[in-house]
């Protein structure tokens, strides 16, 4: 029996504290196992709402979305295909059987730049419908080099299309506290980072290794499977598995930073679609963020930052031997 569930994910201008999370995949839980949310039929057709935004037009939005769609398609070796279907007078909200992207006036969401909502089949993980809205409370820009004081529309579109395709938030990045209690992004390590760069910046028009690993994991073609590797292991504390630990793989030769989480009570983790090579593994607790906003479940954050006792090699076309990383209580 088909059981549809609704999910909404937002990109904010400023948010509360964050920690350097890895890419996450959206999905549903069925009989104790997580089913990834993906599109089972492609190309993924979408419509652009005719309403203009603040500082930009609906036609500008179409161009920004098409460029962002091409970026995701390129990163997935063409396994992801989005297709523009035309303009529509329908708003980018509600359940009407079509995927609509457009502007909405949401002054009540004074920190939300944009949000993606979609319906998935909780028994198969198949995404049936998705809408993306951009908040007209903010002034956007499509200037080639960015425009001071305006939010770059293509960067936000790239982030939201990542959600539409099934990716959750990443928080590989660096922030600092602002005078009003929010956070300013000093450096973004992923397009799926949940806090936008300073208005005028265009650095988030490109995907980072964490984004590419995520989309390649969701939509794995033969090339990605053959050309990439994985690292598997377990995080334990006092002999017991640690749930919700953040495990980051860092390649000292290339500087690539990709991670994942222990998502079971046994403390097991898998970091997939890594460029082959040696990696340093670092395990850290989710103790400076709201873990439930990322994982949707309680996690164990009572342990010290720990490095794996040895480097681990992600072999091309395969996975490493399992490694156990033992952490200590704080």
Residue pairs with C-beta under 8 A, 6 or more apart in sequence:
1 123
2 121
2 123
3 121
3 122
3 123
4 119
4 120
4 121
4 122
4 128
5 28
5 119
5 120
5 122
6 117
6 118
6 119
7 26
7 37
7 117
7 118
7 120
8 115
8 116
8 117
9 26
9 115
9 116
9 117
9 163
9 168
9 169
10 109
10 112
10 113
10 114
10 115
10 116
10 194
11 112
11 113
11 114
11 115
11 156
11 159
11 160
11 194
11 195
11 196
12 111
12 112
12 113
12 194
12 195
12 196
13 111
13 112
13 113
13 138
13 151
13 195
13 196
14 111
14 178
14 180
14 182
14 183
14 184
14 195
15 111
15 182
15 183
15 194
15 195
16 182
16 183
16 289
16 290
17 183
17 288
17 289
18 171
18 173
18 175
18 183
18 194
18 195
18 288
18 289
19 171
19 246
19 284
19 286
19 287
19 288
19 289
20 171
20 172
20 173
20 189
20 246
20 248
20 259
20 284
21 169
21 170
21 171
21 172
21 246
21 259
21 261
21 286
21 289
21 294
22 170
22 172
22 210
22 246
22 247
22 248
22 258
22 259
22 260
22 261
22 271
23 167
23 168
23 170
23 190
23 192
23 210
23 211
23 213
23 214
23 217
23 258
23 259
23 260
24 167
24 168
24 169
24 170
24 214
24 261
24 294
24 295
25 36
25 37
25 166
25 167
25 168
25 214
25 217
25 218
26 36
26 37
26 120
26 163
26 166
26 167
26 168
27 34
27 35
27 36
27 37
27 120
27 125
27 166
28 34
28 35
28 37
28 120
28 122
28 125
29 35
30 122
30 123
34 263
35 122
35 123
35 124
35 125
36 125
36 166
36 218
37 118
37 120
37 125
37 126
37 127
37 166
38 125
38 126
38 127
38 165
38 166
38 218
38 219
39 126
39 127
39 165
39 166
40 124
40 126
40 127
42 80
42 81
43 81
43 82
43 83
44 80
44 81
44 82
44 83
44 99
44 164
44 165
45 82
45 83
45 84
45 85
45 98
45 99
46 65
46 82
46 83
46 84
46 85
46 99
46 100
46 101
47 84
47 85
47 86
47 87
47 88
47 90
47 98
47 99
47 100
47 101
48 58
48 61
48 62
48 65
48 84
48 86
48 87
48 88
48 100
48 101
48 102
49 58
49 87
49 88
49 89
49 90
49 91
49 92
49 100
49 101
49 102
49 103
50 58
50 87
50 88
50 89
50 102
51 58
51 91
51 102
51 103
51 104
52 58
52 103
53 60
53 61
53 103
53 134
53 136
53 140
53 153
54 103
54 136
54 137
54 138
54 139
54 140
55 139
55 140
55 141
55 150
56 140
56 141
56 142
56 153
58 87
58 102
58 103
60 140
60 142
60 153
61 101
61 102
61 103
61 134
61 153
61 157
62 84
62 87
63 142
64 142
64 153
64 154
64 157
65 84
65 101
65 157
65 161
66 84
67 154
67 157
67 205
68 154
68 157
68 158
68 161
68 205
69 82
69 161
71 158
71 205
71 206
71 207
72 80
72 82
72 158
72 161
72 162
72 165
72 207
72 215
73 80
73 81
73 82
75 207
75 211
75 212
75 215
75 216
76 215
76 216
76 219
76 221
76 224
77 216
77 221
77 223
77 224
78 221
79 219
79 220
79 221
79 224
80 165
80 215
80 219
82 161
85 98
88 98
88 100
90 96
90 98
90 100
91 100
91 102
91 104
91 133
92 100
92 101
92 102
92 103
92 104
92 131
92 132
92 133
93 100
93 104
93 117
93 131
93 133
94 131
95 119
95 129
96 129
97 129
98 129
99 129
99 130
99 131
99 164
100 131
100 132
101 131
101 132
101 133
101 157
102 132
102 133
102 134
103 133
103 134
103 135
103 136
104 133
104 134
104 135
104 136
105 135
105 136
105 137
106 112
106 133
106 135
106 136
106 137
107 137
109 115
109 135
109 137
110 137
111 182
112 135
113 134
113 135
113 138
113 151
113 156
113 196
114 132
114 133
114 134
114 135
114 156
114 157
114 159
114 160
115 132
115 133
115 135
115 160
116 130
116 131
116 132
116 160
116 163
116 164
117 130
117 131
118 127
118 128
118 129
118 130
118 131
118 163
118 164
119 127
119 128
119 129
119 130
120 126
120 127
120 128
121 128
127 164
127 166
130 164
132 157
132 160
132 161
132 163
132 164
134 140
134 153
134 156
134 157
134 160
138 151
139 149
139 150
139 151
140 150
140 151
140 152
140 153
140 156
141 147
141 150
141 151
141 152
141 153
141 200
142 152
142 153
142 154
143 150
145 202
146 152
146 200
146 201
146 202
147 200
148 199
148 200
149 199
149 200
150 199
150 200
151 196
151 199
152 197
152 199
152 200
152 201
152 202
152 204
152 205
154 202
154 205
155 191
155 196
155 197
155 201
155 202
155 203
155 204
155 205
156 196
158 191
158 204
158 205
158 207
159 191
159 192
159 193
159 196
159 204
162 191
162 192
162 211
162 214
162 215
163 192
165 215
165 218
165 219
166 218
167 192
167 211
167 214
167 215
167 218
168 192
168 294
169 192
169 193
169 194
169 293
169 294
170 189
170 190
170 192
170 193
170 194
170 210
170 211
170 214
171 190
171 193
171 194
171 289
171 294
172 188
172 189
172 190
172 193
172 208
172 210
172 248
172 257
172 259
173 185
173 186
173 187
173 188
173 189
173 190
173 193
173 195
174 185
174 186
174 187
174 189
175 183
175 184
175 185
175 186
175 195
176 183
176 184
176 186
177 183
177 184
178 184
183 195
184 198
185 193
185 195
185 196
185 197
185 198
188 195
188 197
188 203
188 204
188 208
189 208
189 210
189 257
190 207
190 208
190 210
190 211
191 204
191 206
191 207
191 208
191 211
192 210
192 211
192 214
193 204
196 204
197 203
197 204
207 215
209 256
209 257
209 258
209 275
210 257
210 258
210 259
212 273
213 228
213 258
213 271
213 272
213 273
213 274
214 273
216 224
216 228
216 273
217 272
217 273
220 273
224 273
225 317
226 316
226 317
227 276
227 316
227 317
228 272
228 273
228 274
228 275
228 276
228 314
228 316
228 317
229 274
229 275
229 276
229 313
229 314
229 315
229 316
229 317
229 318
229 319
229 320
230 270
230 271
230 272
230 273
230 274
230 314
230 318
230 319
230 320
231 249
231 270
231 271
231 274
231 279
231 281
231 312
231 314
231 319
231 320
231 323
232 268
232 269
232 270
232 271
232 319
232 320
232 322
232 323
233 247
233 268
233 269
233 281
233 308
233 312
233 320
233 322
233 323
233 324
233 325
234 241
234 262
234 266
234 267
234 268
234 269
234 322
234 323
234 324
234 325
235 241
235 242
235 245
235 247
235 262
235 267
235 269
235 283
235 324
235 325
235 326
235 327
236 242
236 267
236 324
236 325
236 326
236 327
237 300
237 303
237 326
237 327
237 328
237 329
238 329
240 267
241 262
241 264
241 265
241 266
241 267
241 268
242 262
242 267
242 300
242 303
242 327
243 262
243 263
243 264
243 265
243 267
243 297
243 298
243 299
243 300
244 261
244 262
244 263
244 286
244 291
244 295
244 297
244 298
244 299
244 300
244 301
245 261
245 262
245 267
245 269
245 283
245 284
245 285
245 286
245 299
245 300
245 303
245 327
246 259
246 261
246 283
246 284
246 285
246 286
247 259
247 260
247 261
247 262
247 269
247 271
247 281
247 282
247 283
247 325
248 257
248 258
248 259
248 281
248 282
248 283
248 284
249 256
249 257
249 258
249 259
249 271
249 274
249 279
249 280
249 281
249 312
249 314
250 256
250 257
250 279
250 280
250 281
250 282
251 257
251 274
251 275
251 277
251 278
251 279
251 280
252 278
252 280
253 277
253 278
254 275
254 277
256 274
256 275
258 271
258 273
258 274
259 271
260 269
260 270
260 271
260 272
261 269
261 295
262 268
262 269
263 269
263 295
270 319
271 314
274 314
275 314
276 313
276 314
276 315
276 316
277 313
277 314
278 311
278 312
278 313
279 311
279 312
279 313
279 314
280 307
280 308
280 311
281 307
281 308
281 312
281 323
281 325
282 305
282 306
282 307
282 308
283 303
283 305
283 306
283 307
283 308
283 325
283 327
284 305
284 306
285 299
285 300
285 301
285 302
285 303
285 305
286 294
286 295
286 299
286 301
287 301
291 297
291 298
291 299
291 301
292 298
302 329
302 330
303 327
303 328
303 329
303 330
304 327
304 328
304 329
304 330
306 325
306 326
306 327
306 328
308 323
308 325
309 325
310 323
312 320
312 323
313 320
314 320
